[in-house]
Amino acid sequence: MSKTVLVTGCSSGFGRDIAKVFAAEGWNVAATMRKPERETELRASDQVSVLRLDVQDRASIDAAVAATLARFGAIDVLVNNAGFGLHGVFEETAREKILEQFEVNVFGVMDVTRAVLPAMRARRSGVVLNVSSGAGVFTLPMLSSYCASKFALEGFSEALSYELAPLGIRVKIVEPGGVPSTRFVERSAEEARQTAPIADYAPFVDGAGRLFAELVQARDGATSEGVARVIFEAATDGADRLRYLGTENIAPLVAARRQTSEDAYIALMRSRFAPRL
């Protein structure tokens, strides 16, 4: 029988491509999103069930998990993909927006995972794969809230992996860098436009803008489809490995964080990422 994956955040970007990759590999796919009534492409496949799931709405989480189990009988892999990024100076960012950042990127992941685990425990089998970010390994200016949420996700995932291993359930983390073909940049810009600027930060923000423009030019061919393929391979390789690099463009920074001294890492980041005013 075909295996089943439940993916959150399938309306665009990584989520849509993750659903398509798993379906192409013969899997049953529960492609979940906040507004499934707008979806047409994924509905074309008989292997794909398009369901409403808003990670901030626990009733919708429970309903989507129940519908998936009723149709397919099991959930072999959960891909917690739904998320967004706040971009801007911390002091300018409203507390309510930071709460939303954690509600989606951290607490939503926890709630969906909690809903799926009973079925995985009953079978003593399953994979929980959480989509993190390079921003869960190293930090960048203007992304303090997003980095904080992804650092929290990394810590949660690692601790959870120890709890679930004796039950036959693996936890995986995939860490992609910036990918032009997703809506991440567009939504971050939309969120930033809702903040009230503080004049004292204007020179810093201008310098950071030049920095991010350079980063966009250095994405080295990273694609949403490529990240989806890494996620599929991580979910299905049967290995006990916890972390996977989603895109090669962030490999030097990940290596600097994990393979050099603290002083060397901080010196590198300050020299490379402090905005030039």
C-alpha positions as CSV (number, residue, x, y, z in Angstrom):
1,M,0.0,0.0,0.0
2,S,1.1,3.6,-0.7
3,K,2.5,5.5,2.2
4,T,0.9,8.8,3.3
5,V,2.4,12.3,4.1
6,L,0.7,15.2,5.6
7,V,2.2,18.6,4.6
8,T,1.3,22.0,6.1
9,G,1.4,25.3,4.2
10,C,0.8,23.9,0.7
11,S,-0.7,26.9,-0.9
12,S,2.6,28.1,-2.3
13,G,6.4,27.7,-2.2
14,F,8.0,24.8,-0.5
15,G,4.7,23.2,0.6
16,R,3.3,23.0,-2.9
17,D,6.4,21.5,-4.3
18,I,6.7,19.1,-1.4
19,A,3.2,17.8,-2.1
20,K,4.0,17.4,-5.8
21,V,7.3,15.6,-5.2
22,F,5.7,13.1,-2.8
23,A,2.8,12.5,-5.1
24,A,5.1,11.9,-8.1
25,E,6.9,9.3,-6.0
26,G,3.6,7.4,-5.5
27,W,2.6,8.6,-2.0
28,N,-0.8,9.6,-0.8
29,V,-0.6,13.3,0.1
30,A,-2.7,15.4,2.5
31,A,-1.9,18.8,1.2
32,T,-3.1,21.3,3.8
33,M,-3.5,25.0,3.7
34,R,-5.6,27.8,5.3
35,K,-7.8,28.4,2.2
36,P,-8.2,25.2,0.2
37,E,-11.1,26.6,-1.7
38,R,-8.6,28.6,-3.8
39,E,-6.5,25.5,-4.8
40,T,-7.0,23.9,-8.2
41,E,-3.6,22.4,-9.3
42,L,-3.1,19.9,-6.5
43,R,-6.7,18.7,-6.7
44,A,-6.0,17.3,-10.2
45,S,-4.2,14.3,-8.6
46,D,-6.3,11.4,-7.2
47,Q,-3.4,10.8,-4.7
48,V,-3.7,14.3,-3.2
49,S,-6.3,15.3,-0.6
50,V,-6.6,19.1,-0.2
51,L,-7.6,20.0,3.3
52,R,-8.1,23.1,5.4
53,L,-5.5,23.4,8.2
54,D,-4.6,26.7,9.8
55,V,-1.8,26.1,12.3
56,Q,-3.3,28.8,14.5
57,D,-6.7,27.0,14.7
58,R,-6.5,23.8,16.7
59,A,-9.9,22.6,15.6
60,S,-8.8,22.7,11.9
61,I,-5.7,20.8,12.8
62,D,-7.7,18.0,14.5
63,A,-10.1,17.9,11.6
64,A,-7.4,17.6,9.0
65,V,-5.6,14.9,10.8
66,A,-8.8,12.9,11.3
67,A,-9.8,13.3,7.7
68,T,-6.4,12.1,6.6
69,L,-6.5,9.0,8.8
70,A,-10.1,8.3,7.6
71,R,-9.1,8.4,4.0
72,F,-5.6,6.9,4.0
73,G,-5.5,4.9,7.2
74,A,-2.2,6.2,8.5
75,I,0.2,9.1,8.5
76,D,3.7,7.9,7.8
77,V,5.4,11.3,7.5
78,L,4.4,14.7,8.8
79,V,6.1,17.7,7.1
80,N,5.7,20.9,9.3
81,N,6.3,23.4,6.5
82,A,3.9,26.3,7.3
83,G,5.7,29.4,8.4
84,F,6.5,33.0,7.6
85,G,9.2,35.6,8.4
86,L,9.0,39.0,10.0
87,H,11.6,41.4,8.5
88,G,12.5,44.7,10.3
89,V,14.1,46.3,13.3
90,F,13.0,44.6,16.5
91,E,12.0,47.8,18.2
92,E,9.7,48.8,15.3
93,T,8.0,45.4,15.4
94,A,4.7,45.2,17.2
95,R,4.5,42.7,20.1
96,E,1.4,41.2,18.5
97,K,3.3,40.4,15.3
98,I,6.0,38.7,17.2
99,L,3.4,36.6,19.0
100,E,2.0,35.7,15.6
101,Q,5.5,34.7,14.4
102,F,5.8,32.2,17.3
103,E,2.2,31.1,17.0
104,V,2.9,30.0,13.4
105,N,6.5,29.0,13.3
106,V,6.7,27.3,16.8
107,F,3.4,26.7,18.5
108,G,1.7,25.7,15.3
109,V,4.4,23.1,14.7
110,M,3.9,21.8,18.2
111,D,0.1,21.6,17.8
112,V,0.2,19.7,14.5
113,T,2.8,17.3,15.8
114,R,0.8,16.7,19.0
115,A,-2.2,15.9,16.8
116,V,-0.3,13.4,14.6
117,L,1.7,11.6,17.3
118,P,-1.0,9.3,18.7
119,A,-1.4,7.6,15.3
120,M,2.3,7.2,14.9
121,R,2.8,5.9,18.4
122,A,0.1,3.3,17.8
123,R,2.1,2.0,14.8
124,R,5.5,2.5,16.4
125,S,6.5,4.2,13.2
126,G,6.7,7.6,11.6
127,V,8.8,10.6,10.6
128,V,8.2,14.2,11.8
129,L,10.1,16.5,9.5
130,N,10.3,20.2,10.5
131,V,11.3,22.8,8.0
132,S,13.7,25.1,9.7
133,S,16.0,27.7,8.0
134,G,19.6,28.9,7.8
135,A,18.2,31.5,10.2
136,G,17.8,28.7,12.7
137,V,21.6,28.2,12.6
138,F,23.0,31.7,12.2
139,T,21.4,35.1,12.5
140,L,21.0,38.1,10.2
141,P,20.2,41.7,10.9
142,M,16.5,42.7,10.5
143,L,15.4,39.1,11.2
144,S,15.5,38.9,15.0
145,S,12.0,37.6,15.5
146,Y,12.2,35.1,12.6
147,C,15.6,33.9,13.8
148,A,14.3,33.5,17.4
149,S,11.4,31.4,16.2
150,K,13.6,29.1,14.1
151,F,16.2,28.8,16.9
152,A,13.3,27.7,19.1
153,L,12.1,25.2,16.4
154,E,15.6,23.7,16.3
155,G,15.7,23.2,20.0
156,F,12.3,21.7,20.2
157,S,13.0,19.3,17.3
158,E,16.3,18.1,18.8
159,A,14.7,17.5,22.2
160,L,11.7,15.8,20.7
161,S,13.9,13.5,18.7
162,Y,15.2,11.9,21.9
163,E,11.7,11.4,23.3
164,L,10.4,9.8,20.1
165,A,13.3,7.6,19.1
166,P,12.4,4.7,21.5
167,L,8.9,4.7,20.0
168,G,10.2,4.1,16.5
169,I,9.5,7.7,15.4
170,R,12.2,9.8,13.8
171,V,12.5,13.6,13.9
172,K,14.3,15.4,11.0
173,I,15.2,19.0,10.4
174,V,15.8,20.5,7.0
175,E,17.5,23.9,6.9
176,P,17.1,25.8,3.6
177,G,18.5,29.2,2.7
178,G,16.7,31.9,0.8
179,V,14.9,30.7,-2.3
180,P,13.6,33.2,-4.9
181,S,10.7,31.0,-6.1
182,T,8.8,31.2,-2.8
183,R,6.6,33.9,-1.4
184,F,8.8,34.3,1.7
185,V,10.4,37.5,0.6
186,E,7.1,39.0,-0.6
187,R,5.3,38.2,2.7
188,S,8.2,39.5,4.7
189,A,8.0,42.8,2.7
190,E,4.3,42.9,3.3
191,E,4.8,42.5,7.0
192,A,7.5,45.1,7.1
193,R,5.3,47.7,5.5
194,Q,2.9,47.5,8.5
195,T,5.6,48.8,10.9
196,A,6.1,52.4,12.0
197,P,9.7,53.3,11.2
198,I,11.9,54.9,13.9
199,A,14.1,57.6,12.4
200,D,17.2,56.6,14.5
201,Y,17.4,53.3,12.7
202,A,17.1,54.7,9.1
203,P,20.9,54.6,8.3
204,F,21.1,51.0,9.6
205,V,18.0,50.0,7.7
206,D,19.4,51.5,4.5
207,G,22.7,49.6,5.0
208,A,20.8,46.4,5.7
209,G,18.8,46.8,2.5
210,R,22.0,46.9,0.5
211,L,23.2,43.8,2.4
212,F,20.0,41.8,1.5
213,A,20.2,42.9,-2.1
214,E,23.6,41.3,-2.3
215,L,22.3,38.1,-0.6
216,V,19.5,37.8,-3.2
217,Q,22.2,37.9,-5.9
218,A,24.1,35.1,-4.2
219,R,21.5,32.4,-4.0
220,D,23.4,30.2,-6.4
221,G,20.5,28.5,-8.1
222,A,18.6,27.5,-5.0
223,T,15.0,26.4,-5.9
224,S,11.9,25.4,-4.1
225,E,11.8,22.2,-6.1
226,G,15.3,21.4,-4.9
227,V,14.4,21.9,-1.3
228,A,11.3,19.7,-1.8
229,R,13.6,17.0,-3.1
230,V,15.9,17.3,-0.1
231,I,12.9,17.0,2.2
232,F,11.6,13.9,0.4
233,E,15.0,12.2,0.7
234,A,15.4,13.2,4.4
235,A,12.0,11.8,5.1
236,T,12.6,8.5,3.3
237,D,16.3,7.6,3.8
238,G,15.7,5.6,7.0
239,A,18.7,7.2,8.7
240,D,18.9,8.4,12.2
241,R,20.4,11.7,11.0
242,L,18.7,14.8,12.5
243,R,19.8,17.8,10.4
244,Y,19.9,18.2,6.6
245,L,21.1,21.2,4.6
246,G,18.3,22.3,2.3
247,T,20.4,24.5,0.0
248,E,24.1,24.7,-0.6
249,N,24.2,28.5,-0.7
250,I,24.2,28.6,3.1
251,A,26.8,25.9,3.6
252,P,29.7,28.3,4.4
253,L,27.7,30.1,7.1
254,V,26.5,26.8,8.6
255,A,30.1,25.5,8.7
256,A,31.3,28.8,10.3
257,R,28.6,28.4,13.0
258,R,29.2,24.7,13.7
259,Q,32.8,24.1,12.9
260,T,34.7,27.2,14.1
261,S,35.2,28.8,17.5
262,E,32.7,31.2,18.9
263,D,35.1,34.2,18.5
264,A,35.9,33.3,14.9
265,Y,32.2,32.9,14.0
266,I,31.2,36.2,15.6
267,A,34.1,38.0,14.0
268,L,33.1,36.6,10.6
269,M,29.4,37.5,10.9
270,R,30.2,41.0,12.1
271,S,32.5,41.6,9.2
272,R,30.2,40.1,6.6
273,F,26.7,41.0,7.7
274,A,27.0,44.2,9.7
275,P,25.4,46.7,7.4
276,R,27.8,49.2,5.8
277,L,26.5,52.6,6.8
